[in-house]
Amino acid sequence: MAEGRFCDLFNLPWLRQIPIVKKLGIVLKELSETRYWLKVLIKSKLIPEKRIENLFSEADELCKIIGKSVITVKKKQSRCRR
């Protein structure tokens, strides 16, 4: 996919109307599901654990970052409503 077309995916009018907290919530759910499937792969021994450790660690870090982002956005939104 050409880079311009990929960027166009994020400029869709319907996507701009979704509040950022909901978008971040979707990201957290997807990360959670990714972590689940990585655990399944580890337990099933289909892929060596060493190959999955970095992916699992990355998913954990992203969960922490996105989680903090949700908290920050909610704080800023509550200040704006006062």
C-alpha positions in Angstrom: 0.0 0.0 0.0 1.4 3.4 -0.9 2.2 5.6 2.0 -0.2 8.3 0.8 -3.1 5.9 0.7 -2.2 4.6 4.2 -2.3 8.2 5.6 -5.7 8.7 3.9 -7.1 6.0 6.1 -6.7 8.3 9.1 -8.3 11.3 7.4 -11.7 9.7 7.0 -14.5 12.1 8.3 -16.1 9.4 10.4 -12.8 8.7 12.1 -12.3 12.3 13.0 -15.7 12.4 14.8 -14.8 9.6 17.2 -13.5 11.1 20.5 -9.8 10.4 21.2 -10.6 8.6 24.4 -12.7 6.0 22.5 -10.0 5.6 19.9 -7.4 5.0 22.6 -9.8 2.5 24.3 -10.0 0.6 21.0 -6.2 0.5 20.9 -6.1 -0.8 24.5 -8.5 -3.6 23.6 -6.5 -4.6 20.5 -3.3 -4.6 22.6 -5.0 -6.7 25.2 -6.1 -9.2 22.5 -2.6 -9.2 21.0 -1.1 -10.0 24.4 -3.7 -12.9 24.8 -2.7 -14.4 21.5 1.0 -14.1 22.3 0.4 -16.0 25.5 -1.4 -18.7 23.6 1.5 -19.0 21.2 3.9 -19.3 24.2 1.9 -21.9 25.9 1.3 -23.9 22.7 5.1 -23.8 21.9 4.3 -23.2 18.3 6.9 -20.5 18.3 10.0 -20.4 20.5 9.3 -18.2 23.6 12.5 -16.2 22.8 11.0 -15.0 19.5 7.8 -13.8 21.3 9.3 -12.2 24.4 10.2 -8.9 22.6 6.7 -8.7 21.1 5.1 -9.3 24.5 7.3 -6.7 26.1 6.5 -4.2 23.4 2.8 -4.8 23.8 3.1 -4.3 27.6 5.0 -1.0 27.1 2.4 0.2 24.6 -0.4 -0.7 27.1 1.3 1.5 29.7 1.8 4.4 27.3 -1.7 4.3 25.9 -3.2 3.9 29.4 -1.3 7.0 30.6 -2.5 8.8 27.5 -6.2 8.0 28.3 -5.7 9.3 31.9 -4.0 12.5 30.5 -6.8 13.2 28.0 -9.5 12.6 30.6 -7.8 15.0 33.0 -7.5 17.7 30.3 -11.1 17.2 29.2 -12.4 17.5 32.8 -10.5 20.8 33.2 -12.0 22.2 30.0 -15.5 21.4 31.2 -15.2 23.4 34.4 
